[in-house]
Structure formats: C-alpha cells, structure tokens
Amino acid sequence: MLMGSKVGLRARHEDDIPILQTELYDDVVNYSRSEVRPWLPITPGSKESRLVVDDTEQRHAQFSVVELDGGTLVGTATLWNIDNHNRSAHIGLGLLPSSRSKGYGTDVVAVLCHYGFVVRGLQRLQIETLSDNAAMLRSAERNGFVREGVLRSSAWVMGEFLDDVVLGLLVQDWKPDSKG
C-alpha cells in the first residue's frame, strides 16, 4: 500500500466495487463532471463496470483510497494515460460524498505524485479538471501543480459546455512536503 498522511492507496478489492458504483458511478451528475465519456447504466456486479481493474492494462494504475485510521474506503485514485516514452501521466481521483472536505484529496494527489515520480520514474504529471472544481484545483496547487491553461468550452456536462483547467507538475519542481 502507498501511504500518505491521512490515506492509503491500495489495490481495488472486489467488495469495493459495489460501494464505488453506488456512491460515485451511479451519481449521474458527479460522474458527468469527472469523466470524458457519457454516463451509461451498468448492472450491479457487471464485469463491464469501469470500476473493475484490468491488471493487464499498463497505461493505467487504479487504486482504491482508504483512510489510514481504520481502513475505511473513501474513494478512487488513478494514474492514467501513462506514457513511458515521454515519461508522463495524468492524475484523477474521486472521493465518496461522505469523505469530501476532509483534506483527503490533497493527500491523494501527494501520494499519486510520489507514485508517479518516485516509483514510476516519470518526468511530468498533469491534471485536467473543470474550472469550477475548487477542491481539485486547491488540492493540485497545494501539491505544487501550476495552472498551464484553460481549454475553453471543452467539457460537455449535463447539457452545457464548461471550461477545463490544465495543471502540470514536473519532477524537478515537485516538493514531497508541499501538501499544505
């Protein structure tokens, strides 16, 4: 398990999936704000669930996020679109509604930075988030990410186009203690 100060990132367990599907995936608005693909209903227990981890997939590292104190499942974390040639990847996370506003997001970003830079030897990490996602912007910036640009009207979310903010962090600019 990868550990931060508040959370740990571990392999996805089969019994995590129903909780994550109910709390994150089945929330159409939340899903639509966090994914580039349209929401589709998925039957509980389906092997087609986007929450089922394919251990043979090398371009994505998916984790379940748990509280260090007690091991309670609090969300998901992903290093996605890992590019070993250019040594870059993207960060994504989703916290259960009951686990938001507790500082977990900042800690998850910190642990994913450690994983990307130290364990995987990457040069660059990137985050794309909706411009009104203050929690993710704050978590990224507390970990040293720099706003690099805005993709205007690039995200179709629940009937309207919204702006995406692109943030980046290079390994030489990373400070492991920058959690804030």
Secondary structure, 3 states (H helix, E strand, C coil): CEECCCEEEECCCCCHHHHHHHHHHCCHHHHHHHCCCCCCCCCCCCCCCCCCCCCCCCCCEEEEEEECCCCCEEEEEEEEEEECCCCEEEEEEEECHHHCCCCHHHHHHHHHHHHHHHHCCCCEEEEEEECCCHHHHHHHHHCCCEEEEEEEEEEEECCEEEEEEEEEEEHHHCCCCCCC
